[in-house]
């Protein structure tokens, strides 16, 4: 018989074996048990009570304890003696009392059951102080049944007590609820429930690993009965080593902590390969993708709390073993607050979308892709997440730089400039615009360029030093070479003046001019306004390898180019079509680049610049009939090449000053020199003024009207009206 009792007890469910027998044993419901015990001490017990709350939190157990306290021979008392007949009958495994009737309203909630209860309620108790009705699942009683009970609940006999227990108190009609004392039960806190489960396992004598109890508490979701049922299942399947973490995760269906650690580390490092490998392990391991996403959301929640509250474990905000908390603290330290919040939001949204999804794996992979790619979204959360990554990368680089030993600085490497290149920068001096005397007849130029002056850049010189990424330079030997100009100081007639620009500048400009039609076509595909502005008003004036200089016919066209965003359009076209990133410099060049210099020359070299003499760094005048080497046929609007005064820089010898001082002392500024041509035309009477056949003023192809306005003013003619 004893062996039979042992087997019977061992087969009893765990939550029934450890059901509380007094209010002191009820856990997590002090807000209910303390007022009830005080009411029993004060002998102010009501005739009807309503216990409500989630399932498994102690409603029916507390109702039985209250009945035991009321019918104890020492009572009413908050602590039953456990020795009297009533206490033994209502004990944990007792036979029950005839005066304490439990009714399951789920199957006895009709009006006939209520009438039967009302008829029997007026009979006194058989052997106890009170006759107590415990109506479980009271929300299942019909409205007619409640109405049948209304009178007896409102005015019961002295020996009658009612205790209603329900999970849905709002379904109890108001007339019944208003006649009861309502005590709401709550879910048990995780910490309290974990300690209670640990005590139960100690009584059972089965070892349990530290990581198991948090899983059981999480599975129970605050319900004591559900948690005890899960614990009973794990204890039943435990081996000699007890309940292990691996056994608990596989049996309860939770995700292994190593998988969560791997995917969180992949999110922190932005390693997409590692993240999708974890997804594959989850699917191949037979885990539920939805459960994995739920567990991942729980992990991210813990990381968010740890990032905000470093001592969250000590404060009870996180329920996890010490080693897991340390691991999560390390993970939270490598995330930014915005990045963690964004990841949690995306996982939460993905978990919602996975409900009813036909392909959970695909949804899981999309969640990982969204978390890993904040740059693919332009919302505020993604922007803050990207900032967090940038700040974390900068901090890591700074820490690595501080921890690494100081290395010697590498020696600077200089790229030697070509021998003929003048110093960088164009800084006009006072003698840059000094009137010069007409040079003597041309002389053959020296084959080698003059040496660069040591005292700095000369007026009119274009920067030609070699730069990284520049165009291949051409030898300056071909074409007319530069000769020294007039000296700036009379006392040093042998010192050469500014020399011609370097050959690499001319070669670069020539190559850009060859590319100019293609550049205009690329600009035309982007913005027609910019194409019109450049094709009608601009020409390549220079290029030094990194800066493209455009010469505009007038200041209006230049300003229109700068203010209309056309510079950005040109840069974008160059970057897209030719894969180059050049700076753009817009200048005013009245000559319009009508006669670009030859490949070996530079700006200000020989060429047809028109009567204005307007090449960059050019001179002021030259005698008519001077030989020139134009790069191409001049346009119709330009004067004849023989009339174009070339720059002074192309003179073969220095021009003499009208009155040079014989002494080497500094002389005063040179007197103005007559800039008129050497051969003045004879005055002609008006009646004899007959134009010649080659008079440029008679050229019908000269600019006028629409073309003239566009060229001189940089404007765009929308419509032209004629005056009749």
C-alpha positions as CSV (number, residue, x, y, z in Angstrom):
1,X,0.0,0.0,0.0
2,X,2.9,2.4,0.8
3,X,4.5,1.6,-2.6
4,X,1.2,2.4,-4.2
5,X,0.9,5.7,-2.5
6,X,4.5,6.6,-3.6
7,X,3.7,5.9,-7.2
8,X,0.5,7.9,-6.9
9,X,2.2,10.9,-5.5
10,X,5.1,10.8,-8.0
11,X,2.6,10.7,-10.9
12,X,0.8,13.8,-9.7
13,X,1.3,16.9,-11.7
14,X,4.0,19.3,-10.4
15,X,1.6,22.2,-10.0
16,X,-0.8,20.1,-8.0
17,X,1.9,18.7,-5.7
18,X,3.1,22.2,-4.8
19,X,-0.3,24.0,-4.7
20,X,-0.2,26.6,-1.9
21,X,-2.2,25.8,1.3
22,X,-2.1,29.3,2.8
23,X,-1.9,32.9,1.7
24,X,1.8,33.0,2.8
25,X,2.7,30.4,0.2
26,X,1.0,32.3,-2.7
27,X,3.7,34.1,-4.7
28,X,3.5,37.4,-6.6
29,X,0.0,38.3,-5.4
30,X,0.7,40.3,-2.3
31,X,-1.6,43.0,-3.4
32,X,-4.5,40.5,-3.0
33,X,-3.4,38.2,-0.2
34,X,-2.4,41.0,2.3
35,X,-5.8,42.8,2.2
36,X,-7.6,39.4,2.5
37,X,-5.6,38.4,5.5
38,X,-6.2,41.8,7.2
39,X,-9.9,41.4,6.5
40,X,-9.9,38.0,8.2
41,X,-8.0,39.5,11.2
42,X,-10.6,42.3,11.5
43,X,-13.5,39.8,10.9
44,X,-14.8,42.0,8.1
45,X,-15.4,39.3,5.5
46,X,-17.8,40.2,2.7
47,X,-20.5,37.8,1.5
48,X,-19.3,37.7,-2.1
49,X,-15.8,38.1,-3.8
50,X,-14.7,38.4,-7.4
51,X,-11.2,37.1,-8.3
52,X,-10.1,38.0,-11.8
53,X,-6.8,37.7,-13.7
54,X,-4.8,35.7,-16.3
55,X,-4.9,31.9,-16.2
56,X,-2.6,30.1,-13.8
57,X,-2.0,33.0,-11.4
58,X,-3.7,31.7,-8.3
59,X,-7.4,32.6,-8.5
60,X,-9.0,29.2,-7.7
61,X,-6.2,28.4,-5.3
62,X,-6.8,31.6,-3.3
63,X,-10.5,30.9,-3.3
64,X,-9.8,27.5,-1.7
65,X,-7.4,29.1,0.8
66,X,-10.1,31.7,1.7
67,X,-12.7,28.9,2.3
68,X,-10.2,27.1,4.4
69,X,-9.5,30.2,6.5
70,X,-13.2,30.8,7.0
71,X,-14.1,27.3,8.1
72,X,-11.1,26.6,10.2
73,X,-12.0,25.8,13.9
74,X,-9.6,28.6,14.9
75,X,-11.1,31.0,12.4
76,X,-11.9,33.0,10.7
77,X,-8.1,33.3,10.7
78,X,-5.5,34.3,8.0
79,X,-3.4,31.2,8.9
80,X,-5.4,27.9,9.0
81,X,-4.3,25.4,11.6
82,X,-4.2,22.5,9.3
83,X,-5.2,20.1,12.0
84,X,-9.0,20.4,12.2
85,X,-11.3,18.4,10.1
86,X,-12.2,21.2,7.8
87,X,-8.5,22.1,7.2
88,X,-7.7,18.4,6.5
89,X,-10.6,18.1,4.1
90,X,-9.5,21.2,2.2
91,X,-5.8,20.4,2.2
92,X,-3.7,19.9,-0.9
93,X,-4.6,16.3,-1.4
94,X,-7.6,16.2,0.8
95,X,-11.0,14.6,-0.1
96,X,-12.8,18.0,0.0
97,X,-15.6,19.3,2.1
98,X,-19.3,19.0,1.6
99,X,-19.8,22.6,2.7
100,X,-17.4,24.0,0.0
101,X,-18.9,23.5,-3.4
102,X,-16.9,24.2,-6.6
103,X,-19.0,24.7,-9.7
104,X,-17.5,24.9,-13.2
105,X,-19.6,27.6,-14.9
106,X,-18.4,26.5,-18.3
107,X,-20.7,23.4,-18.1
108,X,-23.1,24.7,-15.4
109,X,-23.8,28.2,-16.4
110,X,-27.4,28.0,-17.6
111,X,-30.5,29.4,-15.9
112,X,-31.6,25.9,-14.6
113,X,-28.2,25.4,-12.9
114,X,-28.6,28.8,-11.3
115,X,-32.1,28.0,-10.0
116,X,-30.9,24.7,-8.6
117,X,-28.0,26.5,-6.8
118,X,-30.4,29.1,-5.4
119,X,-32.7,26.4,-4.0
120,X,-29.9,24.6,-2.3
121,X,-28.1,27.7,-1.0
122,X,-30.7,28.4,1.7
123,X,-29.9,25.1,3.5
124,X,-27.3,25.5,6.2
125,X,-23.8,23.9,6.3
126,X,-23.5,20.3,7.3
127,X,-20.4,20.6,9.6
128,X,-18.6,23.9,8.9
129,X,-19.2,27.5,9.8
130,X,-20.1,28.7,6.3
131,X,-21.5,27.2,3.1
132,X,-19.2,28.5,0.4
133,X,-19.8,28.4,-3.4
134,X,-16.7,28.7,-5.6
135,X,-17.9,29.5,-9.1
136,X,-15.0,29.0,-11.5
137,X,-15.0,30.5,-15.1
138,X,-17.8,32.8,-14.0
139,X,-17.7,34.7,-17.3
140,X,-19.4,31.6,-18.9
141,X,-22.6,32.0,-16.9
142,X,-25.4,33.3,-19.1
143,X,-27.2,36.5,-18.5
144,X,-30.3,34.6,-17.5
145,X,-28.2,32.5,-15.0
146,X,-26.7,35.7,-13.5
147,X,-30.2,37.2,-13.2
148,X,-31.4,34.1,-11.5
149,X,-28.5,34.4,-9.0
150,X,-29.0,38.1,-8.5
151,X,-31.3,38.0,-5.5
152,X,-29.5,35.4,-3.5
153,X,-26.1,37.2,-4.2
154,X,-27.6,40.5,-3.1
155,X,-29.2,39.3,0.1
156,X,-27.7,35.9,1.1
157,X,-28.3,34.1,4.4
158,X,-25.7,34.6,7.1
159,X,-24.1,31.2,6.5
160,X,-23.7,31.7,2.7
161,X,-20.6,33.0,0.9
162,X,-19.9,33.4,-2.9
163,X,-16.5,33.5,-4.6
164,X,-16.4,34.1,-8.4
165,X,-13.3,33.4,-10.3
166,X,-12.9,34.5,-13.9
167,X,-10.4,35.6,-16.5
168,X,-12.8,38.0,-18.2
169,X,-14.4,40.2,-15.5
170,X,-16.0,42.5,-18.0
171,X,-18.3,39.7,-19.0
172,X,-19.8,39.4,-15.5
173,X,-22.9,41.6,-15.5
174,X,-22.6,44.8,-13.6
175,X,-25.4,44.0,-11.1
176,X,-23.4,41.0,-9.9
177,X,-20.0,42.7,-10.0
178,X,-21.3,45.7,-8.0
179,X,-22.3,43.3,-5.2
180,X,-18.8,41.8,-4.8
181,X,-15.4,42.8,-3.6
182,X,-13.2,42.7,-6.7
183,X,-9.6,41.5,-6.4
184,X,-7.6,41.6,-9.6
185,X,-4.8,39.1,-9.9
186,X,-1.6,39.7,-12.0
187,X,1.1,37.8,-13.7
188,X,4.0,36.8,-11.5
189,X,7.2,38.7,-12.1
190,X,10.0,36.7,-13.8
191,X,12.4,37.1,-11.0
192,X,10.0,35.8,-8.4
193,X,8.9,33.0,-10.6
194,X,12.5,32.0,-11.3
195,X,13.3,31.8,-7.6
196,X,10.2,29.7,-7.0
197,X,11.1,27.3,-9.8
198,X,14.6,26.9,-8.4
199,X,13.2,26.0,-5.0
200,X,10.9,23.4,-6.6
201,X,13.8,21.8,-8.5
202,X,15.8,21.7,-5.3
203,X,13.0,19.8,-3.6
204,X,12.8,17.4,-6.5
205,X,16.6,16.8,-6.3
206,X,17.3,17.2,-10.0
207,X,20.1,19.5,-11.2
208,X,19.2,22.2,-13.6
209,X,21.6,24.4,-15.6
210,X,21.5,28.2,-15.1
211,X,20.2,29.0,-18.6
212,X,17.2,26.7,-18.3
213,X,15.1,28.5,-15.7
214,X,14.9,31.8,-17.8
215,X,13.6,29.7,-20.7
216,X,11.0,28.1,-18.5
217,X,9.9,31.5,-17.1
218,X,9.7,32.9,-20.6
219,X,7.7,29.9,-21.8
220,X,5.3,30.3,-18.8
221,X,4.8,34.0,-19.6
222,X,4.2,34.9,-16.0
223,X,1.7,32.1,-15.3
224,X,2.7,29.9,-12.4
225,X,0.7,26.9,-13.5
226,X,2.1,27.1,-17.1
227,X,5.6,27.4,-15.8
228,X,5.2,24.5,-13.5
229,X,3.9,22.4,-16.3
230,X,6.9,23.2,-18.5
231,X,9.2,22.5,-15.6
232,X,7.5,19.2,-15.0
233,X,8.0,18.2,-18.6
234,X,11.7,19.0,-18.5
235,X,12.2,17.2,-15.2
236,X,10.4,14.2,-16.6
237,X,12.9,13.9,-19.5
238,X,16.0,14.7,-17.5
239,X,18.9,12.2,-17.5
240,X,21.7,11.7,-15.0
241,X,23.2,15.1,-15.8
242,X,19.9,16.8,-15.1
243,X,18.2,19.4,-17.3
244,X,20.7,20.8,-19.8
245,X,20.4,24.0,-21.8
246,X,20.5,22.2,-25.1
247,X,17.8,19.9,-24.0
248,X,15.6,22.8,-22.9
249,X,16.1,24.8,-26.1
250,X,15.4,21.8,-28.4
251,X,12.4,20.6,-26.3
252,X,10.8,24.1,-25.9
253,X,11.6,25.1,-29.5
254,X,13.7,28.2,-28.6
255,X,16.6,29.4,-30.6
256,X,20.1,28.4,-29.4
257,X,21.9,31.4,-27.9
258,X,24.9,30.8,-30.2
259,X,22.7,31.5,-33.2
260,X,21.5,34.7,-31.7
261,X,25.0,35.7,-30.8
262,X,26.2,35.0,-34.4
263,X,23.4,37.0,-36.1
264,X,23.8,39.9,-33.7
265,X,27.6,40.0,-34.3
266,X,26.9,39.9,-38.1
267,X,24.6,42.9,-37.8
268,X,27.2,44.8,-35.7
269,X,30.0,44.2,-38.3
270,X,27.8,44.5,-41.4
271,X,28.8,41.0,-42.4
272,X,26.0,39.8,-44.8
273,X,27.6,36.5,-45.5
274,X,27.6,35.6,-41.8
275,X,24.0,36.7,-41.3
276,X,22.7,34.6,-44.2
277,X,24.7,31.7,-43.0
278,X,22.9,31.9,-39.7
279,X,19.6,31.9,-41.5
280,X,20.6,28.8,-43.4
281,X,21.6,27.1,-40.1
282,X,18.2,28.0,-38.6
283,X,16.3,26.5,-41.5
284,X,18.5,23.4,-41.9
285,X,18.3,22.8,-38.1
286,X,14.5,22.5,-38.4
287,X,13.9,25.7,-36.3
288,X,10.8,27.7,-36.8
289,X,11.7,31.0,-38.6
290,X,9.0,32.8,-36.7
291,X,10.3,31.7,-33.4
292,X,13.8,32.7,-34.4
293,X,12.6,36.2,-35.3
294,X,10.7,36.4,-32.0
295,X,13.8,35.3,-30.1
296,X,16.0,37.8,-32.1
297,X,13.5,40.6,-31.2
298,X,13.8,39.6,-27.5
299,X,17.6,39.7,-27.8
300,X,17.5,43.1,-29.4
301,X,15.2,44.3,-26.7
302,X,17.7,43.3,-24.1
303,X,20.5,45.0,-26.0
304,X,18.5,48.2,-26.2
305,X,17.9,48.2,-22.5
306,X,21.6,47.3,-21.7
307,X,22.8,50.2,-23.9
308,X,20.5,52.6,-22.0
309,X,20.9,51.0,-18.5
310,X,24.3,49.3,-18.1
311,X,23.3,47.8,-14.7
312,X,20.0,46.5,-16.0
313,X,20.8,43.0,-14.8
314,X,21.2,44.2,-11.2
315,X,18.0,46.2,-11.4
316,X,16.0,43.2,-12.6
317,X,15.3,44.6,-16.0
318,X,16.9,41.6,-17.7
319,X,16.4,38.0,-16.7
320,X,19.4,36.1,-17.9
321,X,22.4,34.2,-16.5
322,X,25.5,36.2,-15.6
323,X,27.6,34.9,-18.6
324,X,24.8,35.7,-21.0
325,X,24.5,39.3,-19.6
326,X,28.2,39.8,-20.0
327,X,28.0,38.6,-23.6
328,X,25.1,40.9,-24.3
329,X,26.9,43.9,-22.7
330,X,29.8,43.3,-25.1
331,X,27.3,43.2,-28.0
332,X,25.5,46.4,-26.9
333,X,28.8,48.3,-26.7
334,X,29.5,47.8,-30.4
335,X,26.1,49.1,-31.5
336,X,24.8,52.7,-31.5
337,X,21.6,53.6,-29.9
338,X,19.9,54.5,-33.2
339,X,21.3,51.4,-34.9
340,X,19.9,49.1,-32.2
341,X,16.5,50.9,-32.2
342,X,16.3,50.7,-36.0
343,X,17.2,47.0,-36.0
344,X,14.6,46.2,-33.4
345,X,11.9,48.2,-35.3
346,X,12.7,46.3,-38.5
347,X,12.6,42.9,-36.8
348,X,9.3,43.8,-35.2
349,X,7.8,44.8,-38.5
350,X,9.1,41.7,-40.1
351,X,7.6,39.5,-37.4
352,X,4.3,41.1,-38.0
353,X,4.6,40.5,-41.8
354,X,5.5,36.9,-41.2
355,X,2.1,36.0,-39.8
356,X,0.4,34.1,-42.6
357,X,3.4,34.4,-44.9
358,X,3.8,31.5,-47.4
359,X,7.6,31.7,-47.3
360,X,8.9,32.4,-43.8
361,X,12.6,31.9,-44.9
362,X,12.3,34.6,-47.5
363,X,10.8,37.0,-45.0
364,X,13.6,36.2,-42.6
365,X,16.2,36.9,-45.3
366,X,14.6,40.1,-46.2
367,X,14.6,41.2,-42.5
368,X,18.4,40.6,-42.4
369,X,18.9,42.5,-45.6
370,X,17.0,45.5,-44.3
371,X,19.0,45.5,-41.1
372,X,22.3,45.2,-42.9
373,X,21.6,48.0,-45.5
374,X,20.7,51.2,-43.8
375,X,22.0,53.1,-46.8
376,X,19.2,51.6,-48.9
377,X,16.6,53.7,-47.0
378,X,16.4,57.5,-46.7
379,X,14.3,57.7,-43.5
380,X,15.6,59.2,-40.3
381,X,16.2,55.9,-38.5
382,X,18.5,54.7,-41.4
383,X,20.4,58.0,-41.5
384,X,21.1,57.8,-37.7
385,X,22.1,54.2,-38.1
386,X,24.6,55.2,-40.8
387,X,26.0,57.9,-38.5
388,X,26.4,55.4,-35.7
389,X,28.4,53.2,-38.0
390,X,30.6,56.1,-39.2
391,X,31.3,57.2,-35.6
392,X,32.1,53.7,-34.6
393,X,34.5,53.3,-37.5
394,X,36.1,56.6,-36.7
395,X,36.6,55.6,-33.1
396,X,38.0,52.3,-34.0
397,X,40.5,53.9,-36.4
398,X,41.5,56.4,-33.8
399,X,42.0,53.7,-31.2
400,X,44.1,51.7,-33.6
401,X,46.2,54.7,-34.5
402,X,46.8,55.4,-30.8
403,X,47.7,51.8,-30.0
404,X,50.0,51.3,-33.0
405,X,53.7,52.4,-32.6
406,X,54.6,55.6,-34.3
407,X,56.1,54.9,-37.7
408,X,58.6,57.3,-39.3
409,X,57.0,59.7,-41.8
410,X,57.8,58.8,-45.4
411,X,60.0,61.2,-47.3
412,X,58.1,63.6,-49.5
413,X,58.2,62.7,-53.2
414,X,58.3,65.6,-55.6
415,X,57.6,65.4,-59.3
416,X,60.1,67.5,-61.3
417,X,58.5,70.0,-63.6
418,X,59.6,70.3,-67.2
419,X,62.6,72.5,-67.8
420,X,60.6,75.0,-69.8
421,X,57.8,75.3,-67.3
422,X,57.5,78.7,-65.6
423,X,56.7,78.9,-61.9
424,X,53.1,78.2,-60.9
425,X,50.5,81.0,-60.6
426,X,49.7,84.0,-62.8
427,X,50.3,87.3,-60.9
428,X,50.4,90.3,-63.1
429,X,53.0,92.9,-62.1
430,X,53.1,96.6,-62.7
431,X,54.9,96.0,-66.0
432,X,52.4,93.6,-67.3
433,X,50.3,96.4,-68.9
434,X,53.1,98.9,-69.5
435,X,53.0,100.2,-73.1
436,X,55.7,98.7,-75.2
437,X,57.5,100.0,-78.2
438,X,57.0,98.3,-81.5
439,X,59.6,95.5,-81.8
440,X,62.2,95.5,-84.6
441,X,61.8,93.2,-87.6
442,X,61.4,89.6,-86.7
443,X,64.5,87.5,-86.1
444,X,64.8,83.7,-86.0
445,X,64.0,82.5,-82.5
446,X,66.4,80.6,-80.4
447,X,65.7,76.8,-80.4
448,X,66.0,76.5,-76.6
449,X,63.6,78.4,-74.3
450,X,65.0,81.1,-72.1
451,X,65.8,80.1,-68.5
452,X,63.2,80.8,-65.8
453,X,63.9,83.9,-63.9
454,X,64.8,83.3,-60.3
455,X,62.9,86.2,-58.8
456,X,59.4,84.7,-59.3
457,X,56.8,84.5,-62.0
458,X,56.8,86.9,-64.9
459,X,53.8,88.8,-66.1
460,X,51.6,87.0,-68.6
461,X,53.0,83.6,-67.8
462,X,50.5,80.7,-67.5
463,X,51.1,78.1,-64.8
464,X,52.7,75.1,-66.4
465,X,54.2,73.0,-63.6
466,X,53.6,69.3,-63.9
467,X,50.6,68.1,-61.9
468,X,49.4,64.6,-61.2
469,X,46.9,63.4,-63.7
470,X,47.9,66.0,-66.3
471,X,47.8,65.4,-70.1
472,X,51.0,64.1,-71.7
473,X,53.1,67.0,-72.6
474,X,54.6,67.8,-76.0
475,X,58.1,69.0,-76.6
476,X,58.2,72.7,-77.0
477,X,60.7,72.6,-79.7
478,X,58.2,72.6,-82.6
479,X,56.7,75.8,-83.8
480,X,57.8,79.3,-83.1
481,X,59.8,79.4,-79.9
482,X,59.4,82.1,-77.2
483,X,61.8,84.9,-77.1
484,X,62.5,87.3,-74.3
485,X,60.3,90.4,-74.2
486,X,61.1,93.9,-73.3
487,X,62.9,94.1,-69.9
488,X,61.0,95.5,-67.0
489,X,63.9,97.5,-65.8
490,X,66.1,99.5,-68.3
491,X,69.2,98.9,-66.3
492,X,69.2,95.2,-67.0
493,X,68.6,94.9,-70.8
494,X,70.1,91.5,-70.9
495,X,67.6,89.9,-68.4
496,X,64.9,88.0,-70.3
497,X,61.3,88.8,-69.7
498,X,58.4,86.4,-69.4
499,X,58.8,83.5,-71.6
500,X,56.2,81.6,-73.5
501,X,53.9,79.1,-71.6
502,X,55.1,75.6,-71.2
503,X,54.5,73.0,-73.9
504,X,52.3,70.8,-71.6
505,X,49.7,73.6,-71.2
506,X,49.5,74.1,-75.0
507,X,49.3,70.3,-75.6
508,X,46.6,69.9,-72.9
509,X,44.6,72.8,-74.3
510,X,44.9,71.4,-77.8
511,X,43.7,67.9,-76.7
512,X,40.8,69.4,-74.9
513,X,39.9,71.5,-78.0
514,X,39.9,68.2,-80.0
515,X,37.6,66.7,-77.4
516,X,35.4,69.9,-77.3
517,X,32.7,68.6,-79.8
518,X,32.3,65.4,-77.8
519,X,32.1,67.4,-74.6
520,X,29.4,69.6,-76.1
521,X,27.4,66.6,-77.3
522,X,27.5,65.1,-73.8
523,X,26.4,68.4,-72.3
524,X,23.6,68.6,-74.9
525,X,22.3,65.3,-73.7
526,X,22.1,66.6,-70.2
527,X,20.9,70.2,-70.5
528,X,20.3,72.1,-73.7
529,X,20.6,75.5,-72.1
530,X,24.2,74.8,-71.1
531,X,24.9,73.4,-74.5
532,X,23.7,76.6,-76.2
533,X,25.6,78.8,-73.7
534,X,28.9,76.9,-74.3
535,X,28.6,76.3,-78.0
536,X,27.9,80.0,-78.8
537,X,29.8,81.9,-76.1
538,X,32.7,79.8,-74.8
539,X,35.9,78.2,-76.1
540,X,38.8,76.3,-74.4
541,X,41.3,78.9,-73.2
542,X,43.7,76.6,-71.3
543,X,44.1,73.3,-69.4
544,X,46.9,72.4,-66.9
545,X,45.9,68.9,-66.1
546,X,43.4,69.6,-63.4
547,X,41.7,72.9,-64.2
548,X,39.9,73.6,-67.5
549,X,39.8,77.3,-68.3
550,X,36.9,78.5,-70.5
551,X,37.1,81.9,-72.2
552,X,33.7,83.7,-72.6
553,X,33.1,86.5,-75.1
554,X,31.9,88.9,-72.4
555,X,31.2,89.2,-68.7
556,X,27.5,88.6,-69.2
557,X,28.0,85.2,-70.7
558,X,30.5,84.3,-68.0
559,X,28.1,85.3,-65.2
560,X,25.3,83.5,-66.8
561,X,27.4,80.3,-66.9
562,X,28.3,80.7,-63.3
563,X,24.8,81.5,-61.9
564,X,22.7,79.1,-63.9
565,X,24.2,75.8,-62.6
566,X,25.9,75.1,-66.0
567,X,29.2,74.5,-64.3
568,X,27.8,71.5,-62.4
569,X,26.3,70.2,-65.6
570,X,29.6,70.4,-67.4
571,X,31.4,68.7,-64.6
572,X,28.8,65.9,-64.5
573,X,29.1,65.4,-68.3
574,X,32.9,65.2,-68.0
575,X,32.7,62.7,-65.2
576,X,30.2,60.5,-66.9
577,X,31.4,60.6,-70.5
578,X,35.2,60.9,-70.0
579,X,35.7,59.7,-66.3
580,X,37.6,62.9,-65.4
581,X,37.0,65.3,-62.5
582,X,38.3,68.7,-63.6
583,X,37.9,72.1,-62.0
584,X,36.2,74.7,-64.2
585,X,37.5,78.3,-64.4
586,X,35.5,80.8,-66.4
587,X,37.3,84.0,-67.7
588,X,36.4,86.7,-70.1
589,X,38.2,86.3,-73.4
590,X,36.9,88.8,-76.0
591,X,38.8,87.0,-78.8
592,X,36.5,84.1,-78.3
593,X,39.3,81.6,-79.0
594,X,38.9,82.3,-82.7
595,X,42.4,81.2,-83.4
596,X,43.8,78.7,-80.8
597,X,47.5,78.5,-80.5
598,X,49.5,75.7,-82.1
599,X,50.2,72.5,-80.2
600,X,53.8,73.5,-79.3
601,X,52.9,77.1,-78.4
602,X,51.0,78.5,-75.4
603,X,48.6,81.1,-74.6
604,X,49.8,84.4,-75.9
605,X,51.7,82.6,-78.6
606,X,51.5,83.5,-82.3
607,X,48.1,83.2,-83.8
608,X,45.2,85.2,-85.1
609,X,43.8,86.9,-82.0
610,X,42.0,89.7,-83.8
611,X,42.7,93.4,-83.5
612,X,42.2,93.5,-79.8
613,X,45.3,91.4,-79.2
614,X,43.4,89.5,-76.5
615,X,45.2,86.2,-76.0
616,X,45.8,85.2,-72.4
617,X,49.1,86.8,-71.4
618,X,49.5,88.3,-74.8
619,X,51.0,91.6,-75.8
620,X,49.5,94.8,-77.0
621,X,50.5,95.4,-80.6
622,X,52.8,94.4,-83.5
623,X,53.5,95.8,-86.8
624,X,51.3,95.0,-89.7
625,X,52.6,92.3,-92.0
626,X,54.3,90.3,-89.2
627,X,54.4,86.6,-90.1
628,X,52.2,84.4,-88.1
629,X,51.4,80.7,-87.9
630,X,47.6,80.3,-87.3
631,X,46.4,76.9,-86.1
632,X,43.5,76.9,-88.4
633,X,41.5,79.2,-90.8
634,X,40.2,82.2,-89.0
635,X,36.5,82.8,-88.8
636,X,34.8,85.2,-91.1
637,X,34.3,87.8,-88.4
638,X,38.0,88.1,-87.6
639,X,40.3,90.5,-89.5
640,X,42.9,89.3,-91.8
641,X,45.9,87.6,-90.3
642,X,48.2,90.3,-91.5
643,X,46.4,92.9,-89.5
644,X,46.5,90.9,-86.2
645,X,49.2,92.3,-83.9
646,X,50.8,89.3,-82.2
647,X,51.8,89.4,-78.5
648,X,55.0,91.0,-77.5
649,X,56.2,87.8,-76.0
650,X,56.9,86.5,-79.5
651,X,59.4,89.2,-80.3
652,X,62.8,87.8,-81.2
653,X,64.7,90.6,-79.3
654,X,63.9,93.0,-76.6
655,X,62.2,96.2,-77.8
656,X,64.4,99.3,-77.1
657,X,63.1,101.9,-74.8
658,X,62.8,105.4,-76.3
659,X,65.0,107.1,-73.8
660,X,67.0,104.6,-71.8
661,X,69.3,106.0,-69.1
662,X,73.0,105.3,-69.8
663,X,73.8,104.8,-66.2
664,X,73.0,101.5,-64.5
665,X,71.0,103.3,-61.8
666,X,67.3,102.7,-61.8
667,X,65.6,104.8,-64.4
668,X,62.1,106.4,-64.2
669,X,59.1,104.6,-65.7
670,X,59.4,104.4,-69.5
671,X,57.6,107.0,-71.4
672,X,54.4,106.0,-73.3
673,X,55.2,104.6,-76.6
674,X,53.2,105.3,-79.7
675,X,51.3,102.2,-80.5
676,X,50.2,103.2,-84.0
677,X,51.4,101.0,-86.8
678,X,54.5,101.9,-88.6
679,X,52.8,102.5,-91.9
680,X,50.0,105.0,-91.5
681,X,47.4,105.1,-94.3
682,X,47.2,108.3,-96.4
683,X,44.1,110.4,-95.8
684,X,41.4,109.9,-98.5
685,X,38.7,112.3,-99.5
686,X,35.1,111.2,-98.9
687,X,34.3,111.2,-102.6
688,X,37.3,108.9,-103.2
689,X,36.5,106.5,-100.4
690,X,35.6,103.4,-102.4
691,X,35.8,100.1,-100.5
692,X,38.1,97.4,-101.7
693,X,36.8,94.0,-102.7
694,X,38.5,92.4,-99.7
695,X,37.3,94.9,-97.2
696,X,36.3,92.8,-94.1
697,X,33.4,95.3,-93.4
698,X,31.7,94.0,-96.6
699,X,31.7,90.4,-95.5
700,X,28.1,89.3,-95.5
701,X,28.8,86.4,-93.1
702,X,29.8,88.8,-90.3
703,X,27.7,88.5,-87.1
704,X,24.7,90.7,-86.8
705,X,21.3,90.7,-85.2
706,X,20.6,87.5,-83.3
707,X,24.1,86.1,-83.4
708,X,25.6,89.5,-82.4
709,X,23.4,89.8,-79.3
710,X,24.1,86.2,-78.2
711,X,27.9,86.7,-78.7
712,X,28.3,90.2,-77.1
713,X,25.7,90.0,-74.3
714,X,25.6,86.3,-73.6
715,X,21.8,86.4,-73.9
716,X,19.4,83.9,-75.3
717,X,17.0,85.4,-77.9
718,X,13.5,84.0,-77.5
719,X,11.8,85.9,-80.3
720,X,12.8,88.7,-82.6
721,X,10.5,91.4,-83.8
722,X,11.3,93.5,-86.9
723,X,10.4,97.2,-87.2
724,X,8.7,97.8,-90.5
